[in-house]
Amino acid sequence: MAQRSGVSILQRFEALPIIIVFVLLLLLFMYRAPEVFLAPYIYTTFLSTLPPLILLAAGLTFVIGAGEIDLSFPSIIAFSGFVFAVLFKEYDLGWIAVVAGLASGILVGFLNGIIIAKIGIPSFMTTLGTQFFWAGMATVLSGGKSYALRGVEESSVWQWIVGRPFASASTPWLQELSIQGLWTAIIVGFLWLILTRHRFGEHAMFIGDSNDVSRVVGIDVDREKIKIFTLMGFLAACAAIILTLENKNFFGNQGQGYLLTAIASVLIGGTSIFGGQATIIGTVFGCFIIGMVEAGLVASGLTGAWVRTVQGLIFLVSIIFYMYADEPQRRQALFANLRSLGRLGGVRATEEGGVRR
């Protein structure tokens, strides 16, 4: 009875298994590196560095939940970041530059959706191609140059998007709190409502289960896929603007480090790689695990290749734990296989004993 009750609790609360993993890791790092993880500065740093990753992973949650993949968002970050930076710096367009940067990301995402849904090219091939294309466009248009946004912290754009609202506070760590964490929480909260309470999220999960069944029940699969990839483009553009403003600089390769970490965050969080099941809350905690693990391992004294080795082990254990805690059919199959192996081992031992006698 206790086991059944535990299983029902894990299934009743969204993303509870990955939250447990997060808490255990946090307690471990608090024990191993208390000077870092018992101080507030590491958490204010997370609030200023993780928002781009969280936005990208939230968009990928819809994409992967719908049974698709998007490999192009790093180049959307580069292209949208360039559009924003050049209009902001060279033409002093302020908020118009923000709108243009967002529009460029929406356009790229929309074109991805059109190619995938209307032309019928698989999302892997489409976004792999557009990844190279838009990254090349960003390099060609920028001439390979970076754009330093000197004095950007004086603008209303910087103040409202990544500003420090408590900069004048007497407490040092409060001075470092960034407002981008608030905007990210609002966007992610809205996306959670869309995924769990709106028919768009329901349609995305139906499509992830089966395109054919989705069409039979009346879902316009092509239209929904275009919406999903357009949303991904918009969120990648948001991440690009936040990155450019936070760094006060535009780099042509500023999005290249997010591809694997964003995908890992989504899968660690519990979204099924096969589609049909997704969780925004799990994705957010997956992002925090991604961000916390490297800092925690380095603070604990591990360096070099050991950091990557332990990172990979933690990610793999997290995914396995979530899968078998949240999906009872997989857990039952695992236990059945273990019992079968046990019985097979017992039979072999009996046969060997008989032969020896």
Secondary structure as UniProt FT lines:
FT   HELIX           2..12
FT   TURN            14..15
FT   HELIX           16..32
FT   HELIX           34..37
FT   HELIX           41..49
FT   HELIX           51..65
FT   TURN            66..67
FT   HELIX           73..90
FT   HELIX           95..114
FT   HELIX           115..119
FT   HELIX           123..142
FT   TURN            143..144
FT   STRAND          147..148
FT   TURN            150..151
FT   HELIX           152..154
FT   HELIX           156..161
FT   TURN            165..168
FT   HELIX           172..175
FT   HELIX           180..197
FT   HELIX           199..209
FT   HELIX           211..216
FT   TURN            217..218
FT   HELIX           221..247
FT   STRAND          249..250
FT   TURN            252..255
FT   HELIX           256..258
FT   HELIX           259..269
FT   TURN            273..274
FT   HELIX           280..299
FT   TURN            300..301
FT   HELIX           305..326
FT   HELIX           328..356
//
